[in-house]
Amino acid sequence: MRALLVAGMVVVASITPALAAVLAPNEIQTTFFTGQPFTSSTPSNVKFKMVFTADGKMTREPVAKTGGVKGEGTWKLTKDGFCTTWKGSTANCFRIQTAGDNKWSVMKGTTAIGTWTK
């Protein structure tokens, strides 16, 4: 009986990441690209105030004085998500998937490169 319970827990744990919903480009735009600020956190927990405006521009500002670099750039939607280009950098493309209540993972391929919260 215990083996059956353990096997069931392994199955649930293995499919839980698959249950994360990937946001469609229009959902990304209406949730985040509205000109309203939200918080972005890196895997090393550096936090930024992010603002994406409807005209395709974006800014980031470190929340703390001890980490992160202020920046500005542009964004555009793609068929799978969106791409950003920060001044002085090349374009990078991402997907957004749900990661809890008012929390989303920013994905580059299969790697979470950040977390957005509102």
C-alpha positions, 0 to 999 in steps of 0.5 A: 500500500505504501508503494502505491502511495509513493508511486502516486505522489511521484506521478503527481509531482511529475505532471504538476509542472505541466499544469502551468498555463502558458499565457498567449501573447494577447494575455501577456499584453493585457496582463503586463504591457499596460503601462502599469508597474509590476515587479520582476525578480531574477533567480538571484532575487534582484528585484526590478520595477518594470513598466511596459507601455502599449506603444512598445517601450519598456523600462526597468528600475532596481527596487534596491540600491544594491543590485541591478541596473536601470534600463530602457528598451522595446518589446514586441509580441511574437506567436509564442510570447514576446521579445525584448531589446534593452538598449545596448543589447540584442533581442531575447524572446520569452514565454510567460507561464503561471507559477501561482497566485499573481505570480508568473515565470518568465521562460527562455526555452525550458529555463525560468529566467525570472519571476513576475508578480503583481 
